[in-house]
Amino acid sequence: MSLSPTAARRRPQWWRVVVLIIAALISCVVMEPASPSEWFWFSLLVLGLVGIFCNAGMTAWPRPLYAGAAALGLLLFNGALGGELARQLGGRIEAREVMQRTLFMASVGVGFWLWRGALMQLFCLAPASRKQSQVPAGRSLRGGVAALALIFFTPILITTFNIHRFKIANATNPRAACNLDYETVSFRSEDGLRLNGWFIPRRGSDDAVLLVHGIGANKGNFLGFVPFLHRAGFNVFVFDQRGHGDSVGHTISFGFHEAHDVRAAMAYLRSRRDARGQRAIKRVAALAFSMGASSLLHAMPGLPDVRGVVADSTFADFTTLAERQMSWLPPSLSRAVPWVSGAWARLELGMPLSDISPRRRIAAISPRPLLLIHGTSDTLIPPAQARLNFAAARKPKELWLVPGAGHIGAMRVAGLRYEQRVAGFLRRCLQPPPE
């Protein structure tokens, strides 16, 4: 005897709750939220799971079959995209990262769904619109609202996917890439995130160079700079910033919060001890690239032990750079889109984008030496940004514009001259003071 629809609705639905809890726990483990913004997106994902699995009268939510098909499509797409990014960067993509990205995109989809629904409710405050939306002919209205919602959501979408990026794991190590011994190091950032690094020792030396990678990369991508530093007599410490490589997190702030990571890396170097219990590293200088140089410059006011800085291909002010990259927009959107993106980024990161400004911190390096390097053919960060940084810095300072070099391409173009100039500069910075 079959149950009537009314009786079926009265049947216990505890299994839905169990499935929801299991799915939420798995999602939490996979997404591993490590910042307030990541917890926000995870919460939206849970809300989406509630709508799909409980379906408590919310007929607007997609059916589980459609949601499953969409999830499978996203999974395949992210697997292909992650594999291509890993190939380009010489890294590797982990299955967990593909799953994390898929769940994150699903949470962004839930955010758009909620935004579209809120906009539809706003339109339906007018009786005529509410009546039209409830009839088959109202598809044009619903489609128009969806298009309008997408227009307003696009700047948020662009900002979100720039702040939360695909994380490519390391596929090599100093021994495989440079035939150098190394130690794998795990340490915590100042705000508690677990970071991963490699310490590459130089026998008989108590000088070290802190190497800070650029955006979207990992420590393995910058091992090409290690051999000449090692030959010059330096220990080298290279680590993955938050949201990169083998470190935790998926949120980047273009150098602002990453300053916590740089200071923690410096604290690790200070903590190293030799066999007699003495400080193994007595003098430290830093070589940083692009966003990594922004991280370093934001950290420098709190790094009195760093004796010199080489900043390769970094920017001066993030807002200036972002506005330049949006210059292709039509005049009607050239003001609105940056404002929406900036407002959303402030919610995501907890500070205005104007605070991301290496130029405002660079003077703190003095009286320690500074070498700024930039390629004249850099189309990602124009050399004018290096000139702004140089003007804001105090002496002693040097600016080296490498003709024909692109972004982080000075070593590739200048070759031995780059190695000799950087190594010589760092050696002068780390010379023990005369007794």
N, C-alpha and C positions, 0 to 999 in steps of 0.2 A: 504494500500500500504506500503510495507516494505522499509526501507531505505537501500541503497547500503552500502557496507562496508566503502567506502570512505566518504559517508555522515554521517555514524555513528561515524566515527572518528572525524568529525567536530562538533559533538554535544557538547554543553557546559559540562564540567566535573567539575563544581563547587561543586557538591555533594561529590566528592572525597576529595576536599580541606576541606570541612566541617567535613567529617568523620575523616580526618587526624588530624585536630585541636582538635576535641573532644577527640580522642584517645590519643593524646599527653598530653592534660591537665589531663585526668584521670590517665595516666601513671605517670605524675609528682606528682600528689597528692598521689598516692599509693607508689611510690618509695621514695618520700620525700628526694631528694638529699640534703646532709648536709656537703659534703666535695668535693674538686675539683675532686677526682677520681670518686665519685658517680655522679657528673655532667657529667663526661666524658662518663661513661657507659650509662647514660640516653640519652646523645646525640647520641650514637650509636643506641639506641633503636628507637629514632625518625627517624634516617636515615633508619632503617629497615622498619618503618611504611611508610615512603615516598616510598620506593621500592615496598611495598606490595599494598598500596592503590592507588598510582599514576601510578605505572608501566609505567614510562615514557621511554619506549623503553628498559628497563633493563630486558631482557628476562631471565637472569640468576637468578633473584629473584624467590623464591618459590611462587606458586600461593596461593591466599588467602585461598582456601579450605584446602590445605596442611598445611599452616601456622596455621589455626584454629585448625586442628586436632593435630598438634604438641603442640600448646599452651594448649589444653585440657589435653593431656598426661602429660605435665610438671606440670600442676596444680594438677592433681591427684597424681603424684609422690611426689611433694613437700608437699602436704597435708599429705600423709602417712609418709614421712620422718620427717616432723615437729612434727607430733603427736608422733612418736616414741622417738624423742629427748626430747620432753616435758615430756613424761612418765618417761624417764630415769632420768631427772633432777628434777622431781617433780614440773614442771612448767606448763604453758599452752601455746597453740599456737593460735594466732589470725588469722582470715580469711585474714585480710589485710597483715599480714606477709607472708602468703602463696602466695598471689597475688604478693607481692613485690619480693619474691624469684623467682617466675615464670618469671616476667618481667626482672629481673636481668639476669637470665639464658638465656633468649631470646636475651638480649643485648650482652652477651658473644658469643652467636651463630652468631650474626651479625658480631662481631669482627672476628670470625674465617672465616666467609664467605668472608669478605673483604680481609683478609690475604691470603686465598686460591686463590681468584681472582687475587690479585697482583702477587702471585707466578706464576700463570698460564700465566699472561701477560709477565712476565719475561722470561718464557720458550718459549713463542711464538715470542720472538724477533728473534729467529732462524727461517728462512723460512721453513725448513723441519718440525720443530715442529709445526709451525703455520698451515701448510697444513694438517698435520696428525690430529691435534686437531679438525678439521672441518669435518672429515668424521666419519662414524659409527665405523670404526676400531680404531679410536682414543680414545675409552673408556679406554684402558689400560693406555694411556698417562695421561688422566684426572684423572684416579684412582691413578696412581703413584704420580701425583702432590698433590692430596688430602691427600695421606698417608704421603708424605714428609711435607706438611703443618701441619698435625696433630702432627708429631714428634717434629717440632719446636714450636708448639703452646702449647704442653703439659706442659712444665715448667711454662708458663704464666698462664695456666689454674689452676695448682696447687697453684701457688702464689696468684692468684686472689681469689680463694675460701677459702684460709686461711686468707686473709685480710678482705674479706666480708663474714661474717658468718650468719647462721640462728640465729635469735634473739628470745629467749624464754622468754615470759613475766612471771611476778611473779604470782603465784597461791595461795599464802598465805600471812600472815602478822604477825607482832609480837604478836598481841593479840591471833590469832588463833593458832600459833605455840608455843608460850611461855607464854601465858596468861599475857602479859605485855602491858600496855598502850603505845601509840606511836602517833607521829604526822607525817603526810605525808608532805614532803617538796619538793618544786620545786625551782630550782635555775639554774643559767647559768654558764657554764664553762668560763674560761678566754677568749676563742675564740668564745663565744656566743652560744654554744649548750645548749639546754634545758635538764637538768638532773633531776632525781627523786630520793628521798631518804626517809629514816625513821629516825626520832629522837626519841629515847627511853629514857625518863627521869628517873633519879634516885632521888627521893625526898631527899632534904637536901644536895646534892652533887654539887660541882662546878668543878668536874673533869670529863673529857670525854675521851673515846677511839674511835678513827676513825677506822672503820672496812672496808677494801677494798677487794672485792671479786676477784676470779680468772677468767681466760679466758673462754668464752662460757657460763658462769653461770650468776647468777643475785643475788641481795641482799637477796632474799628469801632463796637461797640455803645455806647461811651462818648464818642463824638465830640460828643454833645449838650452835654457839659460844657465843651468847648473854647472856643466863641465868647466866653462871658463872661470866661473866664480870659485870653483873647487881648486882649479889649477893656480888661481891667484892667492890661495892660502886661506880661504874662508870655510868655516862650517856653514852649511846652508839649511835653513828651516823653511819649508813650503807647506802650506796647509789649505784645506778647503774652507772657504767662507760658508756661512749659513746659506742654505738653499742651493748649495753646489756640491758636486762630487759625492763624497762619502760622508759628508756632514749632514746633520738633520735639518728639517725645515724645508719650506717651499716658497718662502716670502723673501723678496729682496727690497732694499730701500736705497739702492744706488750709492751706498757708502755711508749713510747716516748711522743706522743701527749696526752695520758691519764694523764700525769703529770698536764696538765691544769685542769683536772677534780678534781684531788686530792687537788690542791691549792685552787680551788673554794669551795670545801667542807670545807676546813679549814677556808676560809673566812666566810662561813656561820656560823660556830661555833663561830667565833670571834664576829659575828654580833648579836648573841642572847643576849637579855636583860631581866633582871628580873623586878619585879613590880616597883622597885625604879629607873629603867632606868640604872642600873649598868650592867656590863658584867656578864652574867649568867654562862658562862664557862670561868674559869681562867687558867686551866691547861689541856693540851691535849697530849696524847700519841697515837700511831698507831699500829694496828695489821693488817697485810696484807698477802695475799696468792698468790703464783705463779705469774701470770702476774700482779695482783694487787700490789704485793710487788715491781715488776719492776716499775710500775707507781709511787709508793710511793718513791722509791729510786731516780728516775729521778726528782721528785719534791722536794726532801729534801734540795738542796741548796737554795731554795726559801721559806723554811718553818722554820724560826728560832723559832717559837712558839711551835713546836712539841718537847716534852721533852724526848721522848724515842721511839724506834722502835723495833717491833717484826716482822721479815720477815720469813714466813713459806713457804718452797718449791719453792723458786724462782731460777732464773738462773743468771749467771754472764755476759755472752756475748751471744747475740742472734745468731751471725754468727757461733760461735763454736757449739751451739746447733743445728742449721739448718744443718750444715755440717755433724754432727753426725747422724742426722735422714736421711740423704741421702747416708749414707755409704753403703747401700745395692745395689746401682747402680753399673753397670759394669765399669771398669776403663776408658773405652772410653767416658763415660758420666759423670763420677764423678767430672770432672772439668767444663764441658760445661753447665750442668744443673744448678749448683749453680750460675754460672756467669749470665746465662739468667734470672734465678729467681731473683737474686739480682738486676740486671739492671731494670727489670720490677717493682720490689718492690720500687725501688728508684723513678720511675715515679709515682707510685700509692701514695706513702707516702710523697714525697718531701724531702727525706733525705736518705742517704745510710744506709743499715742494720747495718753497723758497729757502727753507732751512738746509736743503742739500746744496751746499755751496763751499767747495774746497777753497775757493778764492778768499773766503772770509776767515779761514783757519791757517792759511799758508804762512802768514807772517810769524806765527808761533814757532816756526822752525828755527828762525834766527836766534842766536848767532851761529847755529850749526849750518853746515854747507847744504845747498840745494842745487840739484841738476835737473832741469826740465828738458825732456826729449819729445819731439813731435815730428811726424812726417808732413811734408808740405802737400802731399797728395791724399791726406786723410779726409775721406768724404763722410765718415761717421761722426767724428769730432773734429771740426775744422781747426787749423793751426791758430786761428785768431783766439781760440780759447786758451791756448798755451801762452800767448802774449798777454792775455788778461791775468793769468796766474803769475806770470813773471813780473808784471807791473805791481801786483799786490804784495809780492814777496819782498823780504828785506835781505840785505847783503849778509853773508856772501851767497851769491846766486849765479847760475849759468843757464843759458837757454841755447839748446842745440836743435836747430831745425834741419832735418835731414831731407835733402832734395829727392823727390820722386818716391818717398816712402809712404805707404798707406797706414792704416790703423795697426798699431803695434808691429809695424814693418821695418823699423829703423835697423834692427840687427840683420834682417834679411838683405837689406840694401847696402848698408855700410860694412857688414861683415866684421873683419878683423879690427877695423877702426872703432866699431861699436864696443867690441870686447875690451880693447885697450883703454878706451876713454872711460868706460863705466868702471872697469876694474881699478884703473889708476885713481879715479875719483874716490871710490870706496876705500881704497888703501890709504889715501891721504886722510879721509875722515876717521879711520880707525887707528891711526898712528898713536902709540902711547904718548902722553904728554911728556915733555923733557923734564928730567929730574933736576 
